[in-house]
Structures are given as C-alpha cells and as structure tokens.
Amino acid sequence: MSLWKKMSFTIIAVIVLITGLCGVISYRTVQSVIIQNKKEEMGNMLNLIDMNITQHIGTLDRLIDVISDLVFAPNKLVNETGTKIFEETELSILEQEINVFPSVKNLYVLNQQDEIFYQYKSSQISLEELFFQLDEDKVKQNKNIWISLEDGSIFLLRTIWMEGVKKGSIVLEFNPEIFMQLLINNLSTFHHQITLITDKYGKVICSNTGVPVEYLNIVKDRYDTGEHTFQFNWSNVNYFACGQYNGITGWRLFSIVAAKDIFPQLQLLKNRVITITVISVLMGFLISFLLAWTITKPLKELSKAMEKAQSGNFDIQVYTKQKDEIGSLIQSYNFMLGEIKRLIHVVTEEKMAQKTAELNALQAQINPHFLYNTLDTINWMLLARGEDDISDLIVRLGELLKYSISGANTLVPLQEEVRYIRNYLEIQKCRMEERLEYAISIEEACNAYPCPKLLLQPLVENAIKHGLEPLVRGGKVCIIAVIDQGELKITVIDDGQGMEAEKIQDILLDKRVGLNNVEKRIKLIYGQSYGLRIHSQKNNGTTVEIHLPLIVEGVFHEDYDCR
C-alpha cells in the first residue's frame, strides 16, 4: 500500500475514532448530568410536598385546639342528657373557623362514650370503621390520628383528655379532592409524572392520577427494603421512583415517572450528535486526502531522484517552494548530493596522497631501528675496549628504546613494565649517582596481570624531577605492587620535597604533565572507577597510588584474594 493511501486511511481512522468517542462521551455525559438533575428535581418536589403537608397539618392542629377550647371548656353547661349546650356566638365562631379551611368537609364532636353529640353538617359516618384504625397510644396522648377509609374518605381524630379523664373526641372529615390539591399543589415536574401519598398501611390517600395495584406494590416493596431512590421495570417500561416519609402523619410520599419522560429531548440530542459525527467524518475524509496528497507528492519526486542517485547520477536536483519539514528534507538531499560529489573528488585526490604517506611511514620505521642497531655497534666497540660501565649504560638505553618502539599493544604484563622502569632508574642513577636510590617490591602474584604500557615512567620521572632533584641530598624512590581488595595496587613513593593539596589538583588538571595523561589513559581503558590517588605533604614526600582491576584475558578476578 502506498504512503498516500496509508496516510489517508490512518487520518480517517483517527478522525472517526476521535469524533465517535467525543460524540459518545458527550452524549453520555449530557444524558447523565441532565437525568441526575431531573432526579434531584423530583426529590426537591417531594420535599416541597412534605413541607406543604407539615404546614397544613400545623394549621389543622391550631383548628383542633380552637374547637377543643370551645367544646370542652370546663365551665360548659350540659343538659339533662349530659350533652353540652352551645351558645349562638360559640356556634358562629366554630363555623367561621371551619370555613377558613376549604378542605374540611365536616366536623364531629364525640362525648365520653364516643357518641356524636354535635356535627357541623348532616352526613353519615361509620364510627366502627373509624375507631378500628385508632392507635391507642396516640389516643391517650392527646395526639392527632390520621385515618383513611376504603371509600377514599380522610379523617383527623383527636381524643381530649383533662387531668387523666377522657372528655370526648374531635373528628375532622376532609374533602379528598380539595385535600389532594392542597397537598400536592400541582407540583409535578415531568409530563406523565405520578405523585401520590399513602398511609402507613400502604393505602393511597391522594394521587394526581390512577395507579395500578401491581405497579404500586412494586414501589412500596422496594421502599420498604430501605431504597428511597430506585429504578424498576413494569410492563417492559423502565421507571424511576423516589419516596419520602412524613413523621407527623406517618404517610409516605412517592413520585414516579417513566425513564423516557425524564428527558424527552434525549432522542433529539442523540440525533444531533450522530449528525455532527457524520459531518465531521466526511470533512475529515476530504481533508485527509488533500493533506496526504500535499505531503506525498514531493516525497515521490524525492524518491525518484534518490533512485537515480543510487545508479550513480549525482547531478539530479529536486526543486521545491515548500518551507516546511519536507522542503527542509529536499534541501538537505540537494546539499548531500553536492557534498557527495565534493567528497568523491577529495577522496580521489587523497588516494595518491595516501600512497605517498605509506611510503613515508615505511621510511620512518627504518630510522628507530637504525638508531637501535647503531647503539648495539657502539656497545660491542666499548666491550672491545674494556669500557664495561659505559657498555652497560648503552645496553639499558637500547632496551628502553626497543621497549618503546616494539609492537602496538596497549597492555603489557606488569613484569615487563617493571623491567622497563628498572632500566630507566639505572640510567637516571648513572646521571645522579649517590643522590638517587630506588627499591622495587612486586608481589609474585602481580607479575602476570596486565597494565597499560609506559604506565610507571611518567610517575617515576615526575618523582625524580620534581621531588628529588631540587634537594641537595637527593632521595629515594620506592615502587610497590600488591593485590588489595580485589584490585591491582601499584604505589610510587618518594621522600622528596612534597607539595601542597592545591598543587596536586593543578598537576592532575595540567595536560602538559605526564600524570594527567596517565590518569586519562587508565579511565579510558578501565572506566571511571580506576585511576590515580596522590597523597603529599610539603617537605614530607609524595605517594602516588595506581588502582587497576584484576584482568587476565579480559576477565575480572573478583574472587581472587591474595591477602
């Protein structure tokens, strides 16, 4: 598949994925937020209804208090049958109080034997059915008792007790329709929302619409389990319900609405999201093709030019007006072709120069060997004349020269390096005579371990030149090699004039001093964990420690313990 197609399909896939995810997430988020808000509105509505109930019951409590004061006053006259006698003014006050409450349908006053001796309007009432639902504890506590009958009638009863003696009862009968309007007060939030109030036995006291029995039983059962906000399914329709308990009356308030009625515009939102997603995909499809073509066209031209360059034609140039990364790439390609042509010319010219350099290198190798052979001839001439001391010096000088020019190995066994430094010290001793003494102590186990070639010479030279030569008495150089804590430790000690701590740092940082070169060589070969450690005090000599790993044929001998 071509790059153009890959880019097109990739961009389209990304656009579809991102747009789809954004659409789904947006739809789900809006749906969740709106439905949650609507559910909270239903809960708030029940709170308002509960507040209406509490407020209305408070006014009814005051009404019963007024009626009780009028009817059961201690100085109220009674006739020969024991029935209290009302004056016209009292009856007028009683009627005015009742007329203030349009929901009150009738008033019944009962004597101590629970017989009606006064009623506001003529009507029939079943006292047996009424007293069947009485709560004896509340009767004795002068508390209001709410009663609802099967025919939908609603009553409020209070038994009046004075000094522990039952005086009678007051019963208010309510008009269910007006009472329902006062309590529910058209507070429904959604279309087709059901709002209802049930008594403590689960019987519907009032509702804004009819409720099927099976439907209501599901709601009551779920509420009785402790769920005050829940969802349920009835007749293949999902519903949301919330409930609340009124502690004064013992009633339960329910609000029920179908899920589809909580947010009727949900389908419209879904269609809009789908439409926007489709439009975004189509626009992305067009943009992806244009973008892919803009990118791949100059790349195709560049690819063709590179194919010609592979065949050896370096004169092909690609021209572009683009200032982006692709234009920069084409410019780099053109520059690279120019550099290749230039380098081919340079390499061709340098081939001849290389031939000449190789001949010069061979000639340069002849000179050190010629010098070594000359020294050997001088040695034999000195031996023939009996100059043994000078002959020995010439031999040591020849061995130093031979060690310096022999091979190109970076690492040599320690014993070879020690042999070299011993010759070097003998030559220096011939020059300084009694002013120079030296001692070499090498553990037998250390001889086979490799070390960088010409490792000790800069250290010994520095000890003689800067430590001993400035002193009239001269001094001594000691070289010690041991295996210590899994490392090859080589120590060069002199008892010369020493130096301050600041001078040590200057020596290690000065590229012109041999110690700097030795330090860099060790770290380059073995790593930053190894190198030199210098200890010195003014007029108290200098000690240089060389720390190297124990390596034989590239293997660290970490388990070797020579202590």
C-alpha angles and dihedrals in degrees: 000000000000123000090246092059093042092053093045095050092042094052091045091049091049092048092048092047096046095042092046093048092046090049095048093043092047092048093047093045095049090044092050095045095046095045091048090051091049091050090051089051089055090052091048089050091055089050090055091049090048089051090050090051093048092047094047092047089052091057090046090052089056090048091054090047090055092046091048092052091050098043104035101036109147093236094050112133120236131201127230091280092055093254117141116245118228124206122222093251091052092051090048092052090047093051092048092052092049093047090057088070110060091187092064107095099179145350126223125189116197128197127224091283091054092251122141111249097162135025129173095220132016111258142127121262130180104226092181092058089044096051091043090075097045120126105223093205092056091044091059093045097058089245129150115256120200116210130184122191130208092256090060096259116148123208137182115203132186125178113214117223125183122186090344093307123115110237099178142280139275119215124190118195117203133207101242095212096049091040090052092050091051093050103038094030093188092290095151111138101196138042111267091012115157118216119181144160124216131189124238090276092055096253114143112250097180137346137176090231141007117286123204113236095233090048092051094046090058091053094047093047093051091047092049089057089063099263109132095172119036148136127236141173125234125172090352092302123117116227135186120214137179130185140195135192124226109212096198098057100020088235124142122221121210133187118191130180135166114254091237091056095053092074110010091175091062093099090049090052090049092052091049092051091050091049093050091047093052092048091049091051092050093049090046090051091055094043092048093055092048092046094046091050092049091053101039099045097069089039090057090052089049091049092053091049091051091052089056090047089054089058090055102265105130096167095082113111125186115217122207139162095204116119097193131092092288091054089049090050092052091048089050089051092051090048091048092054090051091050092048091053091048093047092049088056092046093048091050091053093044094054090072091045089052092055089052092048092052091054090049091050091053089050091049091055090058094061099063091045090049089052092049091049090049091052089051090053091050090051092056091048091052092049090051090054094045096249094141097160093052090043091054090051091050091050092052091047089051092050090051090051092046092049090050096051100034117107129328099255114141094202127048132174113275092240090062091050090049091050089052094048091047089057089047091052092048090054090048090048091055087055098044097028112185093003090074128060127167140185129194122199116179124172111233092236091058098059097080097050115099126239134178113283116258090015099139102037096077091048095048091044091051091049092052097040100043102021109036110018095064089058120083091215094048116209150221135285120205125192117195128178123189140154107247127176094339094313137102104242118194117183127195111194130183130177093215132125096296126204145243124268091252090057091054091057092048091052093050092049097043108097090199092064120085093227090065090054093048092050092052093047092052094049092045092053102036106019137252095301092073135057142087131336116192124199119182142152129193111269090358105087134250133268121198117191122199115202116197132167120251101253128167114175091342096309122119112226097215092154094053111108118184098168 
